[in-house]
Amino acid sequence: MTSYGQFCPVAKAMEILDERWTLLVVREMLAGSRHFNELRRGVPRMSPALLSKRLRTLERAGLVRRERGRGKVGYALTDAGRDLEGVVGALGVWSLRWIGELGEEDLDPHLLFWDMRRTIPVEAWPRTRTVLAFHLTDLPPGAAAWWLVVAGDEVDVCDHDPGFDVTVDVETSLRTLVELWRADTTWERALGSGAVRLTGPSDARRAVPGWLGRMRLADLAGA
C-alpha cells in the first residue's frame, strides 16, 4: 500500500481502499459472496490473479480473514470489513443520485443476472418452479439468451436452455433491463413504450415486475 503521507483519516482509509477493484471486492463480500468463484462472478472483468492479490491486501489490512471448511477455502469480512457497509451503501446511493447515463462498457449481463440471482424477492414468486426466459435484443445471438429459474427459495441463472417450461418470455434490451434493475426507469414506462415485451399468461405477466424487484441500493436512494 502506498502512503499519502497525511494524518487525515480519509487519506489513511484510502491507502487501503482506493486501489482498483478493492472496494468492489468488499461490496461483493457484503452482498454475501464467500468463495473465490462467487467473488469472480460479482467482478467478472477482474482477473483471477488480481482478485487473489486484492484479497491478500485486505487480509493484511485486517478487513478480511481466510477460512477453511469442508476442504474449501472461503473468505469472511472482519468487524472492520463489515463496518464498511455504510460507506459502500453511501457511495452507491450517491452514484444513483448524481452520476448520469451509463456507457455501453458498463452493461454486463453476467453481473446483472448474478445480482438478480442473490437479491430478487423469492417470497413473491410461486412456490412451484417458475422460469423467465430473457432475450436481450442489443446483444449478439450467443450472449442474448438467459433464463432465471426459481423453485422455492432456490434461484438459478442459466445462459443455456435449462429445458424447463417457460412461464414468461421477456424481450428487451440489456440497457433497459439494467435501467429497470437500477430503478432508472419504471416498468410502466418500459412496457408502455414497447421497450419491454412480455409473452405468457396475463397473471404471470402482471407479476413479473414484482418478481424481479430492483437492486437494494435503489431503495436506499429513494428511487
PyMOL commands that place a pseudoatom at each C-alpha (Angstrom):
pseudoatom trace, name=CA, resn=MET, resi=1, chain=A, elem=C, hetatm=0, pos=[0.000, 0.000, 0.000]
pseudoatom trace, name=CA, resn=THR, resi=2, chain=A, elem=C, hetatm=0, pos=[1.232, 3.485, -0.882]
pseudoatom trace, name=CA, resn=SER, resi=3, chain=A, elem=C, hetatm=0, pos=[1.136, 6.132, 1.819]
pseudoatom trace, name=CA, resn=TYR, resi=4, chain=A, elem=C, hetatm=0, pos=[-0.304, 9.579, 1.153]
pseudoatom trace, name=CA, resn=GLY, resi=5, chain=A, elem=C, hetatm=0, pos=[1.842, 10.924, 3.965]
pseudoatom trace, name=CA, resn=GLN, resi=6, chain=A, elem=C, hetatm=0, pos=[-1.135, 12.586, 5.654]
pseudoatom trace, name=CA, resn=PHE, resi=7, chain=A, elem=C, hetatm=0, pos=[-2.654, 12.134, 9.091]
pseudoatom trace, name=CA, resn=CYS, resi=8, chain=A, elem=C, hetatm=0, pos=[-6.114, 12.826, 7.628]
pseudoatom trace, name=CA, resn=PRO, resi=9, chain=A, elem=C, hetatm=0, pos=[-8.379, 9.824, 8.409]
pseudoatom trace, name=CA, resn=VAL, resi=10, chain=A, elem=C, hetatm=0, pos=[-9.772, 9.891, 4.860]
pseudoatom trace, name=CA, resn=ALA, resi=11, chain=A, elem=C, hetatm=0, pos=[-6.250, 9.658, 3.451]
pseudoatom trace, name=CA, resn=LYS, resi=12, chain=A, elem=C, hetatm=0, pos=[-5.418, 6.745, 5.770]
pseudoatom trace, name=CA, resn=ALA, resi=13, chain=A, elem=C, hetatm=0, pos=[-8.587, 4.901, 4.722]
pseudoatom trace, name=CA, resn=MET, resi=14, chain=A, elem=C, hetatm=0, pos=[-7.888, 5.450, 1.035]
pseudoatom trace, name=CA, resn=GLU, resi=15, chain=A, elem=C, hetatm=0, pos=[-4.407, 3.972, 1.394]
pseudoatom trace, name=CA, resn=ILE, resi=16, chain=A, elem=C, hetatm=0, pos=[-6.265, 0.668, 1.745]
pseudoatom trace, name=CA, resn=LEU, resi=17, chain=A, elem=C, hetatm=0, pos=[-9.391, 1.214, -0.327]
pseudoatom trace, name=CA, resn=ASP, resi=18, chain=A, elem=C, hetatm=0, pos=[-8.504, 3.239, -3.406]
pseudoatom trace, name=CA, resn=GLU, resi=19, chain=A, elem=C, hetatm=0, pos=[-6.658, 0.541, -5.345]
pseudoatom trace, name=CA, resn=ARG, resi=20, chain=A, elem=C, hetatm=0, pos=[-8.652, -0.525, -8.407]
pseudoatom trace, name=CA, resn=TRP, resi=21, chain=A, elem=C, hetatm=0, pos=[-11.336, -3.157, -7.635]
pseudoatom trace, name=CA, resn=THR, resi=22, chain=A, elem=C, hetatm=0, pos=[-10.676, -3.209, -3.880]
pseudoatom trace, name=CA, resn=LEU, resi=23, chain=A, elem=C, hetatm=0, pos=[-13.950, -1.661, -2.759]
pseudoatom trace, name=CA, resn=LEU, resi=24, chain=A, elem=C, hetatm=0, pos=[-15.887, -3.754, -5.286]
pseudoatom trace, name=CA, resn=VAL, resi=25, chain=A, elem=C, hetatm=0, pos=[-14.456, -6.903, -3.699]
pseudoatom trace, name=CA, resn=VAL, resi=26, chain=A, elem=C, hetatm=0, pos=[-15.673, -5.594, -0.332]
pseudoatom trace, name=CA, resn=ARG, resi=27, chain=A, elem=C, hetatm=0, pos=[-19.066, -4.866, -1.927]
pseudoatom trace, name=CA, resn=GLU, resi=28, chain=A, elem=C, hetatm=0, pos=[-19.321, -8.474, -3.091]
pseudoatom trace, name=CA, resn=MET, resi=29, chain=A, elem=C, hetatm=0, pos=[-18.477, -9.820, 0.330]
pseudoatom trace, name=CA, resn=LEU, resi=30, chain=A, elem=C, hetatm=0, pos=[-21.034, -7.529, 1.952]
pseudoatom trace, name=CA, resn=ALA, resi=31, chain=A, elem=C, hetatm=0, pos=[-23.573, -8.955, -0.516]
pseudoatom trace, name=CA, resn=GLY, resi=32, chain=A, elem=C, hetatm=0, pos=[-22.823, -12.485, 0.667]
pseudoatom trace, name=CA, resn=SER, resi=33, chain=A, elem=C, hetatm=0, pos=[-20.061, -13.835, -1.585]
pseudoatom trace, name=CA, resn=ARG, resi=34, chain=A, elem=C, hetatm=0, pos=[-17.696, -16.020, 0.407]
pseudoatom trace, name=CA, resn=HIS, resi=35, chain=A, elem=C, hetatm=0, pos=[-15.743, -18.144, -2.057]
pseudoatom trace, name=CA, resn=PHE, resi=36, chain=A, elem=C, hetatm=0, pos=[-13.332, -17.228, -4.810]
pseudoatom trace, name=CA, resn=ASN, resi=37, chain=A, elem=C, hetatm=0, pos=[-15.611, -18.240, -7.701]
pseudoatom trace, name=CA, resn=GLU, resi=38, chain=A, elem=C, hetatm=0, pos=[-18.535, -16.349, -6.169]
pseudoatom trace, name=CA, resn=LEU, resi=39, chain=A, elem=C, hetatm=0, pos=[-16.396, -13.247, -5.917]
pseudoatom trace, name=CA, resn=ARG, resi=40, chain=A, elem=C, hetatm=0, pos=[-15.311, -13.672, -9.533]
pseudoatom trace, name=CA, resn=ARG, resi=41, chain=A, elem=C, hetatm=0, pos=[-18.950, -13.729, -10.666]
pseudoatom trace, name=CA, resn=GLY, resi=42, chain=A, elem=C, hetatm=0, pos=[-19.506, -10.394, -8.945]
pseudoatom trace, name=CA, resn=VAL, resi=43, chain=A, elem=C, hetatm=0, pos=[-16.433, -8.822, -10.570]
pseudoatom trace, name=CA, resn=PRO, resi=44, chain=A, elem=C, hetatm=0, pos=[-16.399, -10.709, -13.911]
pseudoatom trace, name=CA, resn=ARG, resi=45, chain=A, elem=C, hetatm=0, pos=[-13.908, -8.377, -15.602]
pseudoatom trace, name=CA, resn=MET, resi=46, chain=A, elem=C, hetatm=0, pos=[-11.331, -8.708, -12.834]
pseudoatom trace, name=CA, resn=SER, resi=47, chain=A, elem=C, hetatm=0, pos=[-8.563, -11.228, -13.486]
pseudoatom trace, name=CA, resn=PRO, resi=48, chain=A, elem=C, hetatm=0, pos=[-8.195, -14.144, -11.028]
pseudoatom trace, name=CA, resn=ALA, resi=49, chain=A, elem=C, hetatm=0, pos=[-4.610, -13.099, -10.298]
pseudoatom trace, name=CA, resn=LEU, resi=50, chain=A, elem=C, hetatm=0, pos=[-5.643, -9.564, -9.380]
pseudoatom trace, name=CA, resn=LEU, resi=51, chain=A, elem=C, hetatm=0, pos=[-8.536, -10.824, -7.246]
pseudoatom trace, name=CA, resn=SER, resi=52, chain=A, elem=C, hetatm=0, pos=[-6.099, -13.032, -5.310]
pseudoatom trace, name=CA, resn=LYS, resi=53, chain=A, elem=C, hetatm=0, pos=[-3.783, -10.056, -4.846]
pseudoatom trace, name=CA, resn=ARG, resi=54, chain=A, elem=C, hetatm=0, pos=[-6.554, -7.798, -3.563]
pseudoatom trace, name=CA, resn=LEU, resi=55, chain=A, elem=C, hetatm=0, pos=[-7.770, -10.452, -1.136]
pseudoatom trace, name=CA, resn=ARG, resi=56, chain=A, elem=C, hetatm=0, pos=[-4.250, -10.757, 0.276]
pseudoatom trace, name=CA, resn=THR, resi=57, chain=A, elem=C, hetatm=0, pos=[-4.063, -6.972, 0.662]
pseudoatom trace, name=CA, resn=LEU, resi=58, chain=A, elem=C, hetatm=0, pos=[-7.389, -6.928, 2.505]
pseudoatom trace, name=CA, resn=GLU, resi=59, chain=A, elem=C, hetatm=0, pos=[-6.186, -9.750, 4.745]
pseudoatom trace, name=CA, resn=ARG, resi=60, chain=A, elem=C, hetatm=0, pos=[-3.017, -7.858, 5.645]
pseudoatom trace, name=CA, resn=ALA, resi=61, chain=A, elem=C, hetatm=0, pos=[-5.078, -4.749, 6.366]
pseudoatom trace, name=CA, resn=GLY, resi=62, chain=A, elem=C, hetatm=0, pos=[-7.308, -6.728, 8.743]
pseudoatom trace, name=CA, resn=LEU, resi=63, chain=A, elem=C, hetatm=0, pos=[-10.519, -6.349, 6.726]
pseudoatom trace, name=CA, resn=VAL, resi=64, chain=A, elem=C, hetatm=0, pos=[-10.772, -9.966, 5.537]
pseudoatom trace, name=CA, resn=ARG, resi=65, chain=A, elem=C, hetatm=0, pos=[-9.895, -13.304, 7.083]
pseudoatom trace, name=CA, resn=ARG, resi=66, chain=A, elem=C, hetatm=0, pos=[-9.355, -16.579, 5.280]
pseudoatom trace, name=CA, resn=GLU, resi=67, chain=A, elem=C, hetatm=0, pos=[-11.412, -19.552, 6.456]
pseudoatom trace, name=CA, resn=ARG, resi=68, chain=A, elem=C, hetatm=0, pos=[-11.230, -23.236, 5.626]
pseudoatom trace, name=CA, resn=GLY, resi=69, chain=A, elem=C, hetatm=0, pos=[-14.171, -25.591, 5.953]
pseudoatom trace, name=CA, resn=ARG, resi=70, chain=A, elem=C, hetatm=0, pos=[-15.054, -28.912, 4.348]
pseudoatom trace, name=CA, resn=GLY, resi=71, chain=A, elem=C, hetatm=0, pos=[-11.847, -28.757, 2.361]
pseudoatom trace, name=CA, resn=LYS, resi=72, chain=A, elem=C, hetatm=0, pos=[-12.780, -25.447, 0.760]
pseudoatom trace, name=CA, resn=VAL, resi=73, chain=A, elem=C, hetatm=0, pos=[-11.175, -22.046, 1.306]
pseudoatom trace, name=CA, resn=GLY, resi=74, chain=A, elem=C, hetatm=0, pos=[-13.509, -19.154, 1.972]
pseudoatom trace, name=CA, resn=TYR, resi=75, chain=A, elem=C, hetatm=0, pos=[-13.232, -15.507, 2.898]
pseudoatom trace, name=CA, resn=ALA, resi=76, chain=A, elem=C, hetatm=0, pos=[-15.112, -13.533, 5.521]
pseudoatom trace, name=CA, resn=LEU, resi=77, chain=A, elem=C, hetatm=0, pos=[-15.148, -9.888, 6.461]
pseudoatom trace, name=CA, resn=THR, resi=78, chain=A, elem=C, hetatm=0, pos=[-13.812, -8.997, 9.879]
pseudoatom trace, name=CA, resn=ASP, resi=79, chain=A, elem=C, hetatm=0, pos=[-15.588, -6.454, 12.081]
pseudoatom trace, name=CA, resn=ALA, resi=80, chain=A, elem=C, hetatm=0, pos=[-13.504, -3.761, 10.358]
pseudoatom trace, name=CA, resn=GLY, resi=81, chain=A, elem=C, hetatm=0, pos=[-14.581, -5.013, 6.932]
pseudoatom trace, name=CA, resn=ARG, resi=82, chain=A, elem=C, hetatm=0, pos=[-18.273, -5.243, 7.845]
pseudoatom trace, name=CA, resn=ASP, resi=83, chain=A, elem=C, hetatm=0, pos=[-18.071, -1.713, 9.209]
pseudoatom trace, name=CA, resn=LEU, resi=84, chain=A, elem=C, hetatm=0, pos=[-17.620, -0.548, 5.589]
pseudoatom trace, name=CA, resn=GLU, resi=85, chain=A, elem=C, hetatm=0, pos=[-21.227, -1.423, 4.766]
pseudoatom trace, name=CA, resn=GLY, resi=86, chain=A, elem=C, hetatm=0, pos=[-22.395, 2.131, 5.377]
pseudoatom trace, name=CA, resn=VAL, resi=87, chain=A, elem=C, hetatm=0, pos=[-19.548, 3.520, 3.252]
pseudoatom trace, name=CA, resn=VAL, resi=88, chain=A, elem=C, hetatm=0, pos=[-20.330, 1.225, 0.322]
pseudoatom trace, name=CA, resn=GLY, resi=89, chain=A, elem=C, hetatm=0, pos=[-24.052, 1.930, 0.588]
pseudoatom trace, name=CA, resn=ALA, resi=90, chain=A, elem=C, hetatm=0, pos=[-23.491, 5.689, 0.727]
pseudoatom trace, name=CA, resn=LEU, resi=91, chain=A, elem=C, hetatm=0, pos=[-21.276, 5.573, -2.384]
pseudoatom trace, name=CA, resn=GLY, resi=92, chain=A, elem=C, hetatm=0, pos=[-23.909, 3.582, -4.264]
pseudoatom trace, name=CA, resn=VAL, resi=93, chain=A, elem=C, hetatm=0, pos=[-26.704, 5.955, -3.267]
pseudoatom trace, name=CA, resn=TRP, resi=94, chain=A, elem=C, hetatm=0, pos=[-24.604, 8.973, -4.241]
pseudoatom trace, name=CA, resn=SER, resi=95, chain=A, elem=C, hetatm=0, pos=[-23.898, 7.382, -7.633]
pseudoatom trace, name=CA, resn=LEU, resi=96, chain=A, elem=C, hetatm=0, pos=[-27.572, 6.646, -8.329]
pseudoatom trace, name=CA, resn=ARG, resi=97, chain=A, elem=C, hetatm=0, pos=[-28.473, 10.237, -7.478]
pseudoatom trace, name=CA, resn=TRP, resi=98, chain=A, elem=C, hetatm=0, pos=[-25.677, 12.110, -9.247]
pseudoatom trace, name=CA, resn=ILE, resi=99, chain=A, elem=C, hetatm=0, pos=[-23.928, 10.065, -11.931]
pseudoatom trace, name=CA, resn=GLY, resi=100, chain=A, elem=C, hetatm=0, pos=[-25.620, 10.195, -15.315]
pseudoatom trace, name=CA, resn=GLU, resi=101, chain=A, elem=C, hetatm=0, pos=[-26.204, 7.831, -18.201]
pseudoatom trace, name=CA, resn=LEU, resi=102, chain=A, elem=C, hetatm=0, pos=[-24.430, 4.505, -18.330]
pseudoatom trace, name=CA, resn=GLY, resi=103, chain=A, elem=C, hetatm=0, pos=[-21.929, 3.832, -21.098]
pseudoatom trace, name=CA, resn=GLU, resi=104, chain=A, elem=C, hetatm=0, pos=[-22.055, 0.700, -23.229]
pseudoatom trace, name=CA, resn=GLU, resi=105, chain=A, elem=C, hetatm=0, pos=[-18.988, -0.612, -21.389]
pseudoatom trace, name=CA, resn=ASP, resi=106, chain=A, elem=C, hetatm=0, pos=[-20.973, -0.520, -18.124]
pseudoatom trace, name=CA, resn=LEU, resi=107, chain=A, elem=C, hetatm=0, pos=[-23.603, -3.008, -19.326]
pseudoatom trace, name=CA, resn=ASP, resi=108, chain=A, elem=C, hetatm=0, pos=[-22.720, -6.567, -18.300]
pseudoatom trace, name=CA, resn=PRO, resi=109, chain=A, elem=C, hetatm=0, pos=[-25.370, -9.337, -18.381]
pseudoatom trace, name=CA, resn=HIS, resi=110, chain=A, elem=C, hetatm=0, pos=[-23.264, -11.643, -16.178]
pseudoatom trace, name=CA, resn=LEU, resi=111, chain=A, elem=C, hetatm=0, pos=[-23.145, -9.104, -13.348]
pseudoatom trace, name=CA, resn=LEU, resi=112, chain=A, elem=C, hetatm=0, pos=[-26.804, -8.160, -13.819]
pseudoatom trace, name=CA, resn=PHE, resi=113, chain=A, elem=C, hetatm=0, pos=[-28.145, -11.699, -13.540]
pseudoatom trace, name=CA, resn=TRP, resi=114, chain=A, elem=C, hetatm=0, pos=[-25.729, -12.542, -10.711]
pseudoatom trace, name=CA, resn=ASP, resi=115, chain=A, elem=C, hetatm=0, pos=[-27.079, -9.549, -8.771]
pseudoatom trace, name=CA, resn=MET, resi=116, chain=A, elem=C, hetatm=0, pos=[-30.662, -10.565, -9.564]
pseudoatom trace, name=CA, resn=ARG, resi=117, chain=A, elem=C, hetatm=0, pos=[-29.997, -14.144, -8.500]
pseudoatom trace, name=CA, resn=ARG, resi=118, chain=A, elem=C, hetatm=0, pos=[-28.977, -13.210, -4.991]
pseudoatom trace, name=CA, resn=THR, resi=119, chain=A, elem=C, hetatm=0, pos=[-31.430, -10.401, -4.271]
pseudoatom trace, name=CA, resn=ILE, resi=120, chain=A, elem=C, hetatm=0, pos=[-34.724, -10.986, -6.088]
pseudoatom trace, name=CA, resn=PRO, resi=121, chain=A, elem=C, hetatm=0, pos=[-37.677, -11.293, -3.680]
pseudoatom trace, name=CA, resn=VAL, resi=122, chain=A, elem=C, hetatm=0, pos=[-38.240, -15.061, -3.886]
pseudoatom trace, name=CA, resn=GLU, resi=123, chain=A, elem=C, hetatm=0, pos=[-41.116, -14.760, -1.423]
pseudoatom trace, name=CA, resn=ALA, resi=124, chain=A, elem=C, hetatm=0, pos=[-43.103, -13.013, -4.191]
pseudoatom trace, name=CA, resn=TRP, resi=125, chain=A, elem=C, hetatm=0, pos=[-42.723, -15.963, -6.598]
pseudoatom trace, name=CA, resn=PRO, resi=126, chain=A, elem=C, hetatm=0, pos=[-44.986, -19.023, -6.846]
pseudoatom trace, name=CA, resn=ARG, resi=127, chain=A, elem=C, hetatm=0, pos=[-43.838, -21.988, -4.757]
pseudoatom trace, name=CA, resn=THR, resi=128, chain=A, elem=C, hetatm=0, pos=[-43.730, -24.160, -7.866]
pseudoatom trace, name=CA, resn=ARG, resi=129, chain=A, elem=C, hetatm=0, pos=[-40.806, -23.877, -10.312]
pseudoatom trace, name=CA, resn=THR, resi=130, chain=A, elem=C, hetatm=0, pos=[-41.146, -20.698, -12.356]
pseudoatom trace, name=CA, resn=VAL, resi=131, chain=A, elem=C, hetatm=0, pos=[-38.996, -19.778, -15.342]
pseudoatom trace, name=CA, resn=LEU, resi=132, chain=A, elem=C, hetatm=0, pos=[-38.420, -16.422, -17.010]
pseudoatom trace, name=CA, resn=ALA, resi=133, chain=A, elem=C, hetatm=0, pos=[-36.673, -16.560, -20.392]
pseudoatom trace, name=CA, resn=PHE, resi=134, chain=A, elem=C, hetatm=0, pos=[-34.909, -13.352, -21.435]
pseudoatom trace, name=CA, resn=HIS, resi=135, chain=A, elem=C, hetatm=0, pos=[-33.985, -12.353, -24.968]
pseudoatom trace, name=CA, resn=LEU, resi=136, chain=A, elem=C, hetatm=0, pos=[-31.688, -9.322, -24.886]
pseudoatom trace, name=CA, resn=THR, resi=137, chain=A, elem=C, hetatm=0, pos=[-32.114, -7.605, -28.213]
pseudoatom trace, name=CA, resn=ASP, resi=138, chain=A, elem=C, hetatm=0, pos=[-28.931, -5.496, -28.116]
pseudoatom trace, name=CA, resn=LEU, resi=139, chain=A, elem=C, hetatm=0, pos=[-26.553, -8.437, -27.635]
pseudoatom trace, name=CA, resn=PRO, resi=140, chain=A, elem=C, hetatm=0, pos=[-25.173, -10.863, -30.230]
pseudoatom trace, name=CA, resn=PRO, resi=141, chain=A, elem=C, hetatm=0, pos=[-27.075, -14.166, -30.543]
pseudoatom trace, name=CA, resn=GLY, resi=142, chain=A, elem=C, hetatm=0, pos=[-24.560, -16.141, -28.488]
pseudoatom trace, name=CA, resn=ALA, resi=143, chain=A, elem=C, hetatm=0, pos=[-24.981, -13.848, -25.471]
pseudoatom trace, name=CA, resn=ALA, resi=144, chain=A, elem=C, hetatm=0, pos=[-28.611, -12.766, -25.810]
pseudoatom trace, name=CA, resn=ALA, resi=145, chain=A, elem=C, hetatm=0, pos=[-30.484, -15.673, -24.164]
pseudoatom trace, name=CA, resn=TRP, resi=146, chain=A, elem=C, hetatm=0, pos=[-30.734, -16.015, -20.380]
pseudoatom trace, name=CA, resn=TRP, resi=147, chain=A, elem=C, hetatm=0, pos=[-33.032, -17.964, -18.074]
pseudoatom trace, name=CA, resn=LEU, resi=148, chain=A, elem=C, hetatm=0, pos=[-33.991, -17.219, -14.474]
pseudoatom trace, name=CA, resn=VAL, resi=149, chain=A, elem=C, hetatm=0, pos=[-35.312, -20.300, -12.657]
pseudoatom trace, name=CA, resn=VAL, resi=150, chain=A, elem=C, hetatm=0, pos=[-36.906, -20.029, -9.212]
pseudoatom trace, name=CA, resn=ALA, resi=151, chain=A, elem=C, hetatm=0, pos=[-38.055, -23.118, -7.288]
pseudoatom trace, name=CA, resn=GLY, resi=152, chain=A, elem=C, hetatm=0, pos=[-38.998, -22.413, -3.702]
pseudoatom trace, name=CA, resn=ASP, resi=153, chain=A, elem=C, hetatm=0, pos=[-36.100, -20.463, -2.223]
pseudoatom trace, name=CA, resn=GLU, resi=154, chain=A, elem=C, hetatm=0, pos=[-33.601, -21.667, -4.826]
pseudoatom trace, name=CA, resn=VAL, resi=155, chain=A, elem=C, hetatm=0, pos=[-32.636, -19.310, -7.672]
pseudoatom trace, name=CA, resn=ASP, resi=156, chain=A, elem=C, hetatm=0, pos=[-30.592, -20.342, -10.702]
pseudoatom trace, name=CA, resn=VAL, resi=157, chain=A, elem=C, hetatm=0, pos=[-29.369, -18.306, -13.652]
pseudoatom trace, name=CA, resn=CYS, resi=158, chain=A, elem=C, hetatm=0, pos=[-28.606, -20.081, -16.925]
pseudoatom trace, name=CA, resn=ASP, resi=159, chain=A, elem=C, hetatm=0, pos=[-27.050, -18.851, -20.161]
pseudoatom trace, name=CA, resn=HIS, resi=160, chain=A, elem=C, hetatm=0, pos=[-28.177, -22.055, -21.874]
pseudoatom trace, name=CA, resn=ASP, resi=161, chain=A, elem=C, hetatm=0, pos=[-31.671, -23.539, -22.044]
pseudoatom trace, name=CA, resn=PRO, resi=162, chain=A, elem=C, hetatm=0, pos=[-32.301, -25.494, -18.819]
pseudoatom trace, name=CA, resn=GLY, resi=163, chain=A, elem=C, hetatm=0, pos=[-35.069, -27.462, -20.534]
pseudoatom trace, name=CA, resn=PHE, resi=164, chain=A, elem=C, hetatm=0, pos=[-37.941, -26.361, -18.288]
pseudoatom trace, name=CA, resn=ASP, resi=165, chain=A, elem=C, hetatm=0, pos=[-41.282, -24.954, -19.412]
pseudoatom trace, name=CA, resn=VAL, resi=166, chain=A, elem=C, hetatm=0, pos=[-41.087, -21.164, -19.636]
pseudoatom trace, name=CA, resn=THR, resi=167, chain=A, elem=C, hetatm=0, pos=[-43.630, -19.172, -17.645]
pseudoatom trace, name=CA, resn=VAL, resi=168, chain=A, elem=C, hetatm=0, pos=[-42.987, -15.769, -19.258]
pseudoatom trace, name=CA, resn=ASP, resi=169, chain=A, elem=C, hetatm=0, pos=[-40.757, -14.698, -22.153]
pseudoatom trace, name=CA, resn=VAL, resi=170, chain=A, elem=C, hetatm=0, pos=[-39.153, -11.296, -21.626]
pseudoatom trace, name=CA, resn=GLU, resi=171, chain=A, elem=C, hetatm=0, pos=[-37.880, -9.465, -24.712]
pseudoatom trace, name=CA, resn=THR, resi=172, chain=A, elem=C, hetatm=0, pos=[-35.966, -6.283, -24.069]
pseudoatom trace, name=CA, resn=SER, resi=173, chain=A, elem=C, hetatm=0, pos=[-32.510, -4.740, -24.360]
pseudoatom trace, name=CA, resn=LEU, resi=174, chain=A, elem=C, hetatm=0, pos=[-29.783, -5.253, -21.799]
pseudoatom trace, name=CA, resn=ARG, resi=175, chain=A, elem=C, hetatm=0, pos=[-29.720, -1.499, -21.272]
pseudoatom trace, name=CA, resn=THR, resi=176, chain=A, elem=C, hetatm=0, pos=[-33.432, -1.388, -20.438]
pseudoatom trace, name=CA, resn=LEU, resi=177, chain=A, elem=C, hetatm=0, pos=[-33.157, -4.334, -18.058]
pseudoatom trace, name=CA, resn=VAL, resi=178, chain=A, elem=C, hetatm=0, pos=[-30.219, -2.703, -16.267]
pseudoatom trace, name=CA, resn=GLU, resi=179, chain=A, elem=C, hetatm=0, pos=[-32.161, 0.574, -16.028]
pseudoatom trace, name=CA, resn=LEU, resi=180, chain=A, elem=C, hetatm=0, pos=[-35.148, -1.278, -14.556]
pseudoatom trace, name=CA, resn=TRP, resi=181, chain=A, elem=C, hetatm=0, pos=[-32.913, -3.043, -12.036]
pseudoatom trace, name=CA, resn=ARG, resi=182, chain=A, elem=C, hetatm=0, pos=[-31.309, 0.260, -11.018]
pseudoatom trace, name=CA, resn=ALA, resi=183, chain=A, elem=C, hetatm=0, pos=[-34.734, 1.991, -10.980]
pseudoatom trace, name=CA, resn=ASP, resi=184, chain=A, elem=C, hetatm=0, pos=[-33.512, 4.490, -13.591]
pseudoatom trace, name=CA, resn=THR, resi=185, chain=A, elem=C, hetatm=0, pos=[-36.810, 3.815, -15.368]
pseudoatom trace, name=CA, resn=THR, resi=186, chain=A, elem=C, hetatm=0, pos=[-40.132, 2.222, -14.413]
pseudoatom trace, name=CA, resn=TRP, resi=187, chain=A, elem=C, hetatm=0, pos=[-41.873, -0.910, -15.605]
pseudoatom trace, name=CA, resn=GLU, resi=188, chain=A, elem=C, hetatm=0, pos=[-44.899, 1.178, -16.537]
pseudoatom trace, name=CA, resn=ARG, resi=189, chain=A, elem=C, hetatm=0, pos=[-42.775, 3.353, -18.823]
pseudoatom trace, name=CA, resn=ALA, resi=190, chain=A, elem=C, hetatm=0, pos=[-40.838, 0.439, -20.306]
pseudoatom trace, name=CA, resn=LEU, resi=191, chain=A, elem=C, hetatm=0, pos=[-43.938, -1.629, -21.039]
pseudoatom trace, name=CA, resn=GLY, resi=192, chain=A, elem=C, hetatm=0, pos=[-45.884, 1.354, -22.329]
pseudoatom trace, name=CA, resn=SER, resi=193, chain=A, elem=C, hetatm=0, pos=[-43.156, 2.332, -24.780]
pseudoatom trace, name=CA, resn=GLY, resi=194, chain=A, elem=C, hetatm=0, pos=[-42.620, -1.223, -26.010]
pseudoatom trace, name=CA, resn=ALA, resi=195, chain=A, elem=C, hetatm=0, pos=[-39.078, -1.299, -24.606]
pseudoatom trace, name=CA, resn=VAL, resi=196, chain=A, elem=C, hetatm=0, pos=[-40.138, -4.484, -22.802]
pseudoatom trace, name=CA, resn=ARG, resi=197, chain=A, elem=C, hetatm=0, pos=[-42.415, -7.136, -24.304]
pseudoatom trace, name=CA, resn=LEU, resi=198, chain=A, elem=C, hetatm=0, pos=[-43.791, -9.941, -22.141]
pseudoatom trace, name=CA, resn=THR, resi=199, chain=A, elem=C, hetatm=0, pos=[-45.316, -13.129, -23.506]
pseudoatom trace, name=CA, resn=GLY, resi=200, chain=A, elem=C, hetatm=0, pos=[-47.182, -15.538, -21.258]
pseudoatom trace, name=CA, resn=PRO, resi=201, chain=A, elem=C, hetatm=0, pos=[-50.335, -15.864, -19.137]
pseudoatom trace, name=CA, resn=SER, resi=202, chain=A, elem=C, hetatm=0, pos=[-51.756, -12.473, -18.170]
pseudoatom trace, name=CA, resn=ASP, resi=203, chain=A, elem=C, hetatm=0, pos=[-51.485, -13.041, -14.411]
pseudoatom trace, name=CA, resn=ALA, resi=204, chain=A, elem=C, hetatm=0, pos=[-47.836, -14.036, -14.737]
pseudoatom trace, name=CA, resn=ARG, resi=205, chain=A, elem=C, hetatm=0, pos=[-47.079, -11.046, -16.999]
pseudoatom trace, name=CA, resn=ARG, resi=206, chain=A, elem=C, hetatm=0, pos=[-48.561, -8.709, -14.403]
pseudoatom trace, name=CA, resn=ALA, resi=207, chain=A, elem=C, hetatm=0, pos=[-46.448, -10.325, -11.680]
pseudoatom trace, name=CA, resn=VAL, resi=208, chain=A, elem=C, hetatm=0, pos=[-43.076, -10.012, -13.453]
pseudoatom trace, name=CA, resn=PRO, resi=209, chain=A, elem=C, hetatm=0, pos=[-42.146, -6.526, -12.102]
pseudoatom trace, name=CA, resn=GLY, resi=210, chain=A, elem=C, hetatm=0, pos=[-42.769, -7.701, -8.532]
pseudoatom trace, name=CA, resn=TRP, resi=211, chain=A, elem=C, hetatm=0, pos=[-40.956, -10.970, -9.131]
pseudoatom trace, name=CA, resn=LEU, resi=212, chain=A, elem=C, hetatm=0, pos=[-37.808, -9.208, -10.287]
pseudoatom trace, name=CA, resn=GLY, resi=213, chain=A, elem=C, hetatm=0, pos=[-37.859, -6.256, -7.905]
pseudoatom trace, name=CA, resn=ARG, resi=214, chain=A, elem=C, hetatm=0, pos=[-34.881, -3.925, -8.115]
pseudoatom trace, name=CA, resn=MET, resi=215, chain=A, elem=C, hetatm=0, pos=[-31.412, -3.524, -6.643]
pseudoatom trace, name=CA, resn=ARG, resi=216, chain=A, elem=C, hetatm=0, pos=[-31.328, -2.811, -2.927]
pseudoatom trace, name=CA, resn=LEU, resi=217, chain=A, elem=C, hetatm=0, pos=[-29.416, 0.432, -3.395]
pseudoatom trace, name=CA, resn=ALA, resi=218, chain=A, elem=C, hetatm=0, pos=[-32.363, 1.850, -5.339]
pseudoatom trace, name=CA, resn=ASP, resi=219, chain=A, elem=C, hetatm=0, pos=[-34.484, 1.573, -2.198]
pseudoatom trace, name=CA, resn=LEU, resi=220, chain=A, elem=C, hetatm=0, pos=[-31.793, 3.323, -0.143]
pseudoatom trace, name=CA, resn=ALA, resi=221, chain=A, elem=C, hetatm=0, pos=[-31.635, 6.087, -2.739]
pseudoatom trace, name=CA, resn=GLY, resi=222, chain=A, elem=C, hetatm=0, pos=[-35.405, 6.559, -2.609]
pseudoatom trace, name=CA, resn=ALA, resi=223, chain=A, elem=C, hetatm=0, pos=[-35.682, 5.936, -6.359]
for i in range(1, 223): cmd.bond("trace and resi %d" % i, "trace and resi %d" % (i + 1))
show_as sticks, trace
zoom trace
